[in-house]
Amino acid sequence: MNSRLFAVALVTIISLALTAAAHADGKLTSVGSGKDKIPVLVVKGTPYEMGRQQGELIKPQATEFISHILKSIQAADSDRFTDRALDEAWAASAKHTDPRFQEELKGLAAGSGLSLKLLQRAHAIPMIADYSCSSISAWGKATKDGHLYQTRNLDWEMGLRAQEFPLIVVYIPDEGIPHVNITFAGCIGSNTGMNAAGIVLSEMGDSPSSDYPFDFNGVHFTTLFRNVLYDANGLDEAVDIFKNAKRTKKYHYVVGDGKNGRAVKMLAHAPNLVIWEDNDATDELAPNVFKDIVYQDEGRGAFQPLKKAYGNIGSQEMIDLACKIPIKGANVLDVVYDATALEFWVAYAEKDEDAYKRPFVHVKLKDYLD
């Protein structure tokens, strides 16, 4: 081999070795099959390293989705979602955003080749957008085995095509609690997730378009959820994180603790926070409340099915309940958790077919915590 060919070969070998090393702590696999196949990404290390691993391993999907969602949302509402509006929303919220999130986003930019500014704008979209969801948490006497089961319906704009870029990310951080984020390619904010301590999170958006422009001077729930997943070993710790956060907009949260068999529902309308436990006579849904259940269905008829299933709720019963209360035509993602056993069942919409009509894929978090 002449010296020129040798040099080219050496550079190629070194490049491949560096690429392999860069991916050494990240792994891309999948669950399900066919149209129900969902990528599962396992990342390890510091926040920056975990972001970089994501960017490298899902670069094509992240690049396509982030570019698409920004173009689509700006085309749909050119007044609200301007570059300037997204930049201002991000800047106002960034002052309250955990440094770990910021570092992970930088890593995602480095790994994917997407600009940090573009990723910040994409992650500011949920701060500005309107969407409405639902959640049920049941445990103890309400369930057949005492486990804590919790639902999360994500009802959003199907035309944004988020459902075409499904992604489950399992984080194994150097510092903090391992956790899973059920999300979309290129999105590190959490709409729902569970950590290895059995904390599980769901959200419902309450701010109507008439409230816009919103005050973004606080921590957005998609970044706050990641803080909780990193740090909360129990429900009281999770609640304290919510209490200490500066709130923006109007939300409901359902927070479950599978290890200790408890959950609460929160009314988080900035600047106030109201917390309801199970069977609370002051709950907004009273008297339609139960022992060992909290829920918010936004008036979609969960009470009677819950009453009928009470005492016999397991994973399949909770899937059936979740499928009764989404917004039809806007149901992008459904998740049912067994936060006691650290497993979940997930369905993404398929093109224009709602998630609740799709098969649910079973995932065990412990399978990825090696």
C-alpha positions in Angstrom: 0.0 0.0 0.0 1.4 3.4 -0.9 1.7 6.1 1.7 -1.3 8.1 0.4 -3.6 5.1 0.5 -2.2 4.2 3.9 -2.9 7.7 5.2 -6.5 7.6 3.9 -7.1 4.1 5.5 -5.6 5.3 8.8 -7.9 8.4 8.9 -10.9 6.2 8.1 -10.0 3.7 10.9 -9.5 6.5 13.4 -12.8 8.2 12.3 -14.7 4.9 12.8 -13.1 4.3 16.1 -14.0 7.8 17.3 -17.6 7.3 16.2 -17.8 4.0 18.0 -16.3 5.6 21.2 -18.8 8.5 20.9 -21.7 6.0 20.9 -20.1 3.7 23.5 -22.5 4.7 26.3 -25.6 5.1 24.1 -27.7 2.4 22.5 -30.6 2.5 20.0 -33.0 -0.4 20.0 -36.8 -0.8 19.7 -40.0 -2.4 21.0 -43.0 -3.6 19.1 -43.1 -4.4 15.4 -44.4 -3.2 12.1 -46.4 0.0 12.4 -46.2 -0.4 16.2 -42.4 -0.4 16.3 -41.1 2.3 18.7 -37.4 3.3 18.9 -36.0 3.0 22.4 -32.8 5.0 23.1 -30.7 4.3 26.2 -28.2 7.1 27.1 -25.7 7.3 29.9 -23.4 9.9 31.5 -23.6 13.6 32.1 -26.4 15.7 30.8 -24.3 16.9 27.9 -23.1 13.4 27.1 -26.6 12.0 27.1 -27.8 14.8 24.8 -24.9 14.2 22.4 -25.6 10.5 22.3 -29.2 11.2 21.4 -28.2 13.6 18.7 -25.8 11.1 17.1 -28.0 8.1 17.3 -31.3 9.7 16.0 -29.8 12.4 13.9 -32.0 11.9 10.7 -35.3 11.6 12.7 -34.4 14.6 15.0 -33.3 16.7 12.0 -36.5 16.0 10.1 -38.9 16.5 12.9 -37.4 19.6 14.4 -37.3 21.3 11.0 -40.8 20.1 10.2 -42.5 21.1 13.4 -41.1 24.7 13.3 -42.2 25.2 9.7 -45.6 23.6 10.3 -46.4 25.6 13.5 -45.3 28.9 11.9 -47.3 28.2 8.8 -50.4 27.4 10.9 -50.1 30.5 13.1 -47.6 33.0 11.7 -48.5 35.6 14.3 -48.1 33.7 17.5 -45.1 31.4 16.5 -42.7 33.8 15.0 -39.0 33.3 15.6 -39.0 36.4 17.8 -41.9 35.1 19.9 -40.2 31.7 20.4 -36.9 33.3 21.2 -38.5 35.6 23.8 -40.4 32.7 25.4 -37.3 30.6 25.6 -35.2 33.5 27.1 -37.8 34.3 29.7 -38.1 30.7 30.8 -34.4 29.8 30.5 -33.6 31.8 33.6 -35.6 29.3 35.6 -34.6 26.2 33.6 -32.3 23.6 35.3 -28.7 23.7 34.0 -28.9 19.9 33.3 -31.6 20.5 30.7 -29.6 23.3 29.2 -26.5 21.2 29.0 -28.4 18.2 27.5 -29.8 20.5 24.8 -26.3 21.7 24.0 -25.2 18.1 23.7 -28.2 17.3 21.4 -27.1 20.2 19.2 -23.6 18.9 19.0 -24.6 15.4 18.3 -27.3 16.1 15.7 -25.7 19.1 14.0 -28.9 21.1 14.6 -28.2 24.6 15.8 -28.8 25.3 19.5 -31.1 28.2 18.5 -33.3 26.0 16.4 -33.6 23.5 19.2 -34.5 26.2 21.7 -37.2 27.5 19.4 -38.6 24.0 19.0 -38.6 23.5 22.8 -40.4 26.8 23.2 -43.4 25.7 21.2 -45.2 24.0 24.1 -44.8 27.2 26.1 -46.8 29.1 23.6 -49.2 26.4 22.3 -52.6 25.4 23.5 -53.4 21.7 24.2 -55.6 19.7 26.5 -55.2 16.2 28.0 -56.4 13.9 30.7 -55.0 11.5 33.4 -56.2 8.9 36.0 -54.1 7.5 38.9 -55.4 4.5 40.9 -53.8 2.4 43.6 -54.5 0.5 46.8 -58.1 -0.7 47.2 -59.0 0.7 43.7 -56.7 -1.8 41.9 -56.8 -5.6 41.7 -53.2 -6.0 43.0 -52.6 -2.8 45.0 -50.2 -1.4 42.3 -50.3 2.2 41.3 -51.6 2.6 37.7 -51.6 5.9 35.9 -52.7 7.1 32.5 -51.6 9.9 30.3 -53.5 11.0 27.3 -51.6 13.6 25.2 -54.1 15.4 23.0 -52.4 17.8 20.6 -52.5 18.9 16.9 -52.2 15.7 14.8 -51.2 17.8 11.7 -47.8 18.6 13.4 -47.0 14.9 12.7 -45.3 14.4 16.1 -46.7 10.8 16.1 -44.6 10.0 13.1 -41.4 10.5 15.2 -42.0 8.4 18.3 -39.2 7.9 20.7 -38.7 6.4 24.2 -35.6 7.7 25.9 -34.2 5.9 29.0 -31.7 8.1 30.9 -29.1 6.6 33.2 -27.4 9.7 34.5 -24.1 9.8 36.4 -25.9 11.8 39.1 -29.6 11.5 39.7 -32.3 8.8 39.3 -32.6 6.8 36.1 -35.8 7.6 34.3 -37.8 7.2 31.1 -39.2 10.0 28.9 -41.9 9.0 26.4 -41.4 11.7 23.7 -40.6 12.5 20.1 -37.3 12.6 18.2 -35.3 15.7 19.1 -37.5 16.6 22.1 -35.9 16.3 25.5 -38.7 18.1 27.4 -41.1 15.7 29.1 -44.8 15.5 28.6 -44.9 12.3 30.7 -42.4 10.0 32.2 -41.5 7.7 35.1 -38.3 7.2 37.2 -36.7 4.2 38.8 -38.1 5.3 42.2 -41.6 4.8 40.9 -42.5 8.5 40.4 -44.8 9.0 37.4 -46.0 12.2 35.8 -49.0 13.4 33.8 -50.1 16.9 32.7 -53.2 18.7 31.4 -53.0 22.1 29.8 -55.7 24.6 30.9 -54.7 27.9 29.3 -57.1 28.9 26.5 -56.0 31.0 23.5 -57.8 33.9 25.1 -55.1 34.1 27.8 -52.4 34.7 25.2 -49.9 36.3 25.4 -48.7 34.2 28.4 -46.2 35.1 31.1 -43.1 32.9 30.4 -41.1 34.2 33.4 -41.0 30.8 35.1 -40.2 27.1 34.6 -42.2 25.3 31.9 -43.6 22.0 32.9 -41.7 20.0 30.2 -38.4 21.0 31.8 -39.8 20.8 35.3 -40.9 17.2 34.8 -37.3 16.3 33.9 -36.2 17.8 37.2 -38.7 15.7 39.1 -37.7 12.6 37.2 -34.0 13.3 38.0 -34.5 14.1 41.7 -37.7 12.8 43.4 -37.4 9.6 45.4 -40.9 9.8 46.7 -44.2 11.8 46.3 -43.3 14.3 49.0 -40.0 15.2 47.3 -41.9 15.5 44.0 -44.5 17.8 45.5 -41.8 20.0 47.0 -40.2 20.4 43.6 -43.6 21.6 42.2 -44.1 23.9 45.2 -40.7 25.6 44.8 -41.1 26.1 41.0 -42.1 29.5 39.6 -45.3 28.7 37.7 -46.3 29.8 34.2 -49.7 29.5 32.4 -52.4 27.1 33.7 -52.0 23.4 34.2 -53.3 20.3 36.0 -50.7 17.7 37.1 -51.2 14.2 38.3 -48.2 12.8 40.2 -48.0 9.2 41.3 -45.7 7.3 43.6 -45.7 3.6 42.8 -43.3 2.6 45.5 -45.5 4.0 48.3 -48.9 3.8 46.7 -50.0 7.4 46.7 -50.9 10.1 44.2 -52.0 13.7 44.1 -53.7 16.0 41.6 -52.5 19.6 41.4 -54.2 22.7 40.1 -51.3 24.8 39.0 -52.7 28.1 37.8 -49.9 30.6 38.1 -49.0 31.8 40.6 -51.1 29.5 42.8 -50.8 25.7 43.5 -53.7 23.7 44.9 -53.1 20.0 45.8 -55.8 17.4 46.2 -55.4 13.9 47.6 -57.8 11.0 47.0 -61.4 11.2 48.1 -61.0 14.9 48.9 -64.3 16.7 49.4 -62.7 19.9 48.2 -61.6 18.3 44.9 -63.1 20.2 41.9 -64.8 16.9 40.8 -66.4 16.2 44.2 -68.7 14.4 45.0 -67.4 12.3 42.0 -64.3 11.2 43.9 -62.9 7.9 45.2 -60.7 6.5 47.8 -57.3 5.6 46.2 -58.0 7.5 43.0 -57.3 11.0 41.7 -58.2 12.0 38.1 -58.9 14.9 35.8 -60.8 14.0 32.6 -62.0 17.5 31.7 -65.6 16.4 31.7 -65.2 13.4 29.4 -67.1 10.9 31.4 -64.4 9.0 33.5 -66.5 8.8 36.7 -69.0 6.0 35.7 -66.3 3.7 34.1 -64.1 4.3 37.2 -67.0 3.4 39.5 -67.6 0.2 37.5 -64.0 -0.9 37.5 -63.2 0.1 41.0 -61.4 -2.6 42.9 -60.5 -4.5 39.8 -58.2 -2.1 38.0 -55.1 -3.6 36.4 -53.1 -2.7 33.3 -55.8 -3.7 30.8 -58.6 -2.1 32.7 -56.6 1.1 32.9 -55.9 1.0 29.1 -59.6 0.6 28.6 -60.3 3.6 30.8 -57.6 5.7 29.0 -59.2 4.9 25.7 -62.6 6.3 26.9 -61.4 9.9 27.6 -59.1 11.3 24.9 -60.0 14.1 22.6 -60.9 12.2 19.5 -59.1 13.4 16.4 -56.3 14.9 18.5 -55.0 11.9 20.5 -51.3 11.8 19.7 -50.0 9.6 22.5 -51.4 7.4 25.3 -49.4 5.8 28.1 -50.5 3.6 30.9 -48.0 3.0 33.7 -47.7 0.4 36.4 -45.4 2.6 38.6 -45.1 -0.2 41.2 -43.7 -2.7 38.8 -41.8 0.0 36.7 -43.4 -0.9 33.4 -45.7 0.8 31.0 -47.9 0.4 27.9 -47.6 3.0 25.1 -49.5 3.8 21.9 -48.7 6.5 19.4 -51.1 7.7 16.8 -50.5 6.4 13.3 -50.8 9.2 10.7 -54.4 10.3 11.3 -55.5 7.3 13.4 -55.8 8.3 17.1 -53.5 6.7 19.6 -56.5 5.2 21.5 -57.3 3.1 18.5 -53.8 1.7 18.2 -52.3 -1.4 19.9 -50.4 -0.6 23.2 -46.8 -1.8 23.3 -45.5 -3.2 26.6 -42.2 -1.9 28.0 -40.4 -2.8 31.2 -38.1 -0.1 32.4 -35.9 -2.6 34.4 -34.9 -4.2 31.1 -32.9 -1.1 30.2 -31.3 -0.4 33.6 -28.2 -2.6 33.3 
